[in-house]
Amino acid sequence: MKAAHDGYSFVLSDKVTRTKAKFHNRYGITLVGDLYTPKNAGGKMPAIAIAGPFGAVKEQSAGLYANELAGRGFITLAFDPSFIGESGGEVRNVASPDINTEDFCAAVDFLSTQDNIDSEKIGILGICGFGGMAINAAAMDTRIKATVASTMYDMTRVNAKGYFDEADSADARYEMKKTLNAQRTEDYKNGTYKRAGGVVETVPEDAPFFLKDYHDYYKTERGYTERSLNSNEGWNTTSALSFINMPILQYSNEIRSAVLVMHGEKAHSCYFSRDAYAAMIKDNPYAGNKELLMILDAVHTDLYDQKDIIPFDKLEDFYRKNM
């Protein structure tokens, strides 16, 4: 299967230009992104760095958001996180709560030093699992003026506790860690890394509706791209280990900058956003610039690419007011 539009899952707007960008994070990993610039750009402009969903690449949802927001007057950077897509990292197809948070900060490094970007007007946007990374970055990086988490997953929570927290026990985690550490031994013996598998080729009739939604995005022309982990063989199996042990949203209620958390009300994953927002504003003297937006009748993957559902007018207004 080939991606629908020259490797991208969307059509480039005639209002923007797209160029390659390379930058590095503080671990020395070279990251690769697509820089979207409005054709009528002039002077120093506001900018937004965008990544996600978890297991996707910049040619998918992140690029679609970047394409649309650039058409509305922002310079945008859709980038591949470390170890996936065109970005560097010697071990491929591995995720890290620390390094992937750092990737957002590295994108801010890059944007802050561009002659045509106002370094005081930089925001970030994370989709799915990178929504959680974006909030974590906002808790650390005071240069980030506005953050959007779209259809967010807290990857540390889902790995440690399972979907809907149904495996939230010390015994369940112990058994999972035993299995994953046994796989580490096998990987080391073999000199390879076992892949967890992406979205399945055929979805059973009795599968949860969200698995069907994922299939409809990642396994069809709608969202398929060759470099996407979810469209192909998935992450390294042992990627889950660090997420089990390192919750990422511990200091979200110390974020002073603006945060918009948006989610489809019918998404299986909406509890991540509801709970993350509640934790973010609890005892936070800067809660006034935080917002939870629930989108009626939308499911998780609707916010990947459905432009009639993604509230781009709201996003434009949010960034303009807060950067």
Secondary structure by P-SEA (a helix, b strand, c coil): cccccccccbbbbccbbbbbbbbcccccbbbbbbbbbbcccccbbbbbbbbcccccccccaaaaaaaaaaaaccccccccccccccccccccccccaaaaaaaaaaaaaaaaacccccccbbbbbbcaaaaaaaaaaaaccccccbbbbccccaaaaaaacccccccccaaaaaaaaaaaaaaaaaaaaacbbbbcccccccccccccaaaaaaaacccccccccccccccccccccccccccccccccccccccccbbbbbbbcccccaaaaaaaaaaaaccccccccbbbbbbcccccccccccccccaaaaaaaaaaacc
